[in-house]
Amino acid sequence: MRAVVEVAPGIVVMTSRRYATTSTLVMGRGEALVVDPSWDPDELGDVSDVIAAAGASCAAGLATHEHYDHVLWHPSLPDVPRWATPWSVDHWRTSRDELLAPLKGDLPEVLIDLAGRLTPCPTAPRSAAAVPGVPYPRDTVLPPEYHLPWIGRDVILHEHDAHARGHVAVEIPDAGVLLAGDMLSDIELPYPDPAEPDLVAYLVGLERLVSVVGRSTMLIPGHGSPTSEPMARLDADRAYLEAILAGRDPDDPRRADPWMEQLHEANVRQARATGPSPPG
């Protein structure tokens, strides 16, 4: 079984051998909320074992965004609501084959069939149709925070469109924990949607998270290591983005990874197209 770490009371993080991808269990009242379970079949199977060992039952799932490594499931987990934003659910409905393509030949068919079987969170204030298109308007007003309809624990969702349309950051306020999805990582640079012509959507979304990062004491990224210094992660990403927007070459240790250097080159192209007055 992979390493299992309780980073705060009732908040359990399991890290995959692939890309340090995190799966998080939020425990409360004898139930578990499974957030972004990943990645390999044996690791997905571990999730139900950890829940059972804690004497809990799986009550629901939550996908922070639409990408294939965040919408997985396993037959050992029950058929429960797997919430996501209306945008993510709608995109899986209309583009399932396209979104599944990276998993073909990688995972067994039974897991591929379970991927992306999402349910719109009923408390979400923004419909799929209300999500902006491309290019992203600088004056976009993001939806207010909303609560997950789960009795186990208070879970607050902060919806934005930085890494992907309909992305959410997940706050567990009684533990001071923020699950950032594919943002605020120690191993990944800021990762805007490659379909975006510029960085506007990313900058708007990142600014949306400032207040919640400021009141959190533990941050869990979708890839990388949990940290007890959430603001340091935000500061690192802001410094990187400010540098490329100003035309400077940032000295960021994450660029040592060759794949991150490729991402950096794409980010620079988007920065050049962003213009002199980014939001925030």
Secondary structure, DSSP 8 states (H G I E B T S, - for coil): ---EEEEETTEEEEE-SSTTBEEEEEEETTEEEEES--SSHHHHHHHHHHHHHTT-EEEEEE-SSSSGGGS---TTS-S--EEE-HHHHHHHHHSHHHHHGGGTTTS-HHHHHHTT--EE-TT-SS-GGGS--SS--TT------EE-S-SSS--EEEEE-SSSTTEEEEEETTTTEEE-SSSS-SSS-----TT-SSSHHHHHHHHHTHHHHHT-SEEE-SBS--BS-HHHHHHHHHHHHHHHHTT-----GGGGSHHHHHHHHHHHHHHHTT-S----
